[in-house]
Amino acid sequence: MAESTAHAQWQGDLIDGAGTIDRVGSGTFGPLDVSWAARTGEEAGKTTPEELLAAAHASCYSMALSNILGKQGTPPTNLSTSATVTFVPGTGVTTSAIEVEGTVPGIDQAAFQQAAEEARDGCPVSKALQGNVELSVVARLVA
């Protein structure tokens, strides 16, 4: 079992306030500025919970897909993954769309797509989102 921690601070009300993600347990990043305006796309230069969720989903997904491909005897040379998380004010997070390009010797597009879908459904972040957020994946095998 592993636990991950983060610490955030907020000052003021939701609309006019601002905050920081001060630190994470690993010490690898922080502080990061956050605001409601950034969440709604009205302010640049600050992160959002959804951006951090996208980062978590992309990295988790890459690990899951790498594991699936490795267990099939076709470990990837490279996976390039992006996740786009959609936030709708008043509703919340509605989608997480993954796009992955992979260099995987010994596999065809159909097998890569199947592994990509298995990873979409099986990575721990996907599992945390399932039932609440629409998950999708576009997978491209590159030579």
C-alpha positions in Angstrom: 0.0 0.0 0.0 1.2 3.5 -0.8 -0.3 6.8 0.2 0.2 10.1 -1.6 -0.3 13.5 0.0 -0.6 17.1 -1.1 -1.3 20.3 0.8 -3.2 23.3 -0.6 -4.2 26.7 0.8 -7.0 29.0 -0.4 -7.7 32.6 0.5 -11.0 34.4 -0.2 -14.2 33.3 -1.9 -14.4 31.0 -4.8 -14.7 33.5 -7.6 -12.3 36.2 -6.4 -10.1 34.1 -4.2 -6.9 32.3 -5.1 -4.8 29.5 -3.7 -1.7 27.4 -4.0 -0.9 23.8 -4.0 2.0 24.3 -1.5 3.6 20.9 -1.7 3.3 17.2 -2.4 4.6 14.5 -0.2 7.4 13.6 -2.6 8.6 17.2 -2.7 8.9 17.0 -6.5 6.8 20.1 -7.1 5.1 23.1 -5.5 4.1 25.7 -4.9 1.6 25.9 -7.8 -0.9 28.8 -8.1 -4.6 27.9 -8.6 -7.7 30.0 -9.2 -11.3 29.7 -10.2 -10.6 31.9 -13.3 -8.0 29.3 -14.4 -10.5 26.5 -14.0 -12.9 28.3 -16.3 -10.3 29.2 -18.9 -10.3 32.9 -18.1 -6.8 33.1 -16.6 -3.5 31.7 -17.9 -0.4 30.9 -15.9 -2.0 29.0 -13.1 -2.8 25.3 -12.8 -6.1 23.7 -12.0 -7.2 20.5 -10.3 -8.3 19.2 -13.7 -4.9 19.8 -15.2 -3.3 17.9 -12.4 -5.9 15.1 -12.9 -5.0 15.0 -16.6 -1.3 14.7 -15.7 -2.2 11.9 -13.3 -4.4 10.1 -15.8 -1.8 10.4 -18.7 1.0 9.0 -16.5 -1.1 6.2 -14.9 -2.4 5.2 -18.3 1.1 5.0 -19.8 2.2 2.7 -17.0 -0.9 0.5 -17.4 -0.5 0.2 -21.2 3.2 -0.5 -20.8 2.4 -3.3 -18.4 -0.2 -4.8 -20.6 2.0 -4.7 -23.7 5.0 -6.2 -21.7 2.9 -9.0 -20.4 1.9 -9.8 -24.0 5.5 -10.1 -25.0 5.6 -6.8 -26.9 7.0 -4.2 -24.6 6.8 -0.7 -26.1 9.9 1.2 -27.2 8.0 4.5 -26.5 4.6 5.6 -25.5 3.5 9.3 -25.8 0.3 9.9 -24.0 -1.8 13.0 -23.4 -5.1 13.3 -21.5 -7.5 16.1 -21.8 -9.9 16.5 -18.9 -13.0 18.6 -19.5 -14.4 20.7 -16.6 -17.9 22.2 -16.8 -18.7 24.8 -14.1 -21.7 23.7 -12.1 -21.4 20.1 -13.3 -17.8 19.1 -12.7 -15.4 16.9 -14.6 -17.3 15.3 -17.5 -14.6 13.7 -19.7 -11.1 12.4 -19.8 -9.9 11.8 -23.3 -6.6 9.9 -23.8 -4.5 10.0 -26.9 -1.6 7.7 -27.2 1.0 7.1 -29.8 3.2 4.0 -29.4 6.2 2.5 -30.9 5.7 -1.2 -30.2 7.7 -3.7 -32.2 5.9 -6.9 -33.1 2.3 -5.7 -32.8 -0.3 -4.4 -35.3 -2.8 -1.5 -35.0 -5.7 -3.8 -34.0 -3.7 -5.4 -31.1 -2.4 -2.0 -30.0 -6.0 -0.6 -30.0 -7.2 -3.6 -27.9 -4.4 -3.1 -25.4 -5.1 0.7 -25.3 -8.7 0.0 -24.5 -7.8 -2.5 -21.8 -5.5 0.1 -20.2 -8.2 2.8 -20.5 -10.5 0.6 -18.4 -7.9 -0.8 -16.0 -5.5 1.9 -14.9 -6.1 3.0 -11.3 -7.0 6.6 -12.2 -9.5 5.4 -14.8 -11.0 3.1 -12.2 -11.4 6.0 -9.9 -13.2 8.0 -12.6 -15.4 5.2 -14.0 -19.1 5.7 -13.6 -18.6 9.5 -13.1 -16.6 10.6 -16.1 -16.7 9.6 -19.8 -13.4 7.9 -20.7 -12.1 7.6 -24.2 -8.9 6.6 -26.0 -7.5 7.2 -29.4 -4.5 4.9 -30.1 -2.0 5.2 -32.9 0.8 2.8 -33.6 3.8 4.5 -35.1 6.7 2.9 -37.0 
